[in-house]
Amino acid sequence: MKEEKLRRCENPECGKLLPIGNPKRKHCDKSCSNKAGHIARKKSNQWENEMFKQRKNIIKILEKLDRNKITFIANEKIEELGLNLNCSYLPELATGGKQILRFGKFLLTTNKTIGFDISKVN
């Protein structure tokens, strides 16, 4: 009787044993193949996913400040909240060398070195 060689499914969450009939076959079924692809994409896009979460959190905070009619946030408060302003979309310089950071419909404009003015884009 011929002993059949086996290998493991390449989905890190599965690991079932597969016969080596077809050398191109890497996964036990289509769902394992899809799941393995999802895991690989999630891992390769980890930085973008983290930046998205941070932007989403900052937008939530800015919306709350806007509802409370607050138009300024101090650097100390930004640090206290643990906000990473490096995740903004398209930072740019305004006239006078002020930096503008965009988060959703909100703009943060540097106000000297003490914090940021908050304004809303229409």
Number of C-alpha atoms within 10 A of each C-alpha: 3 4 5 9 10 12 13 16 21 17 22 13 11 14 14 14 14 17 14 14 10 8 7 7 14 16 22 18 11 9 11 19 16 13 16 19 13 13 14 14 11 13 11 11 11 12 10 12 13 12 16 14 12 19 22 14 15 23 17 14 14 24 17 12 15 16 9 9 10 14 14 18 18 15 16 11 11 15 11 9 11 11 16 14 18 11 19 19 13 10 17 12 13 11 6 6 10 15 17 19 22 22 22 17 12 18 20 24 21 22 16 11 8 12 17 22 17 22 17 15 9 5
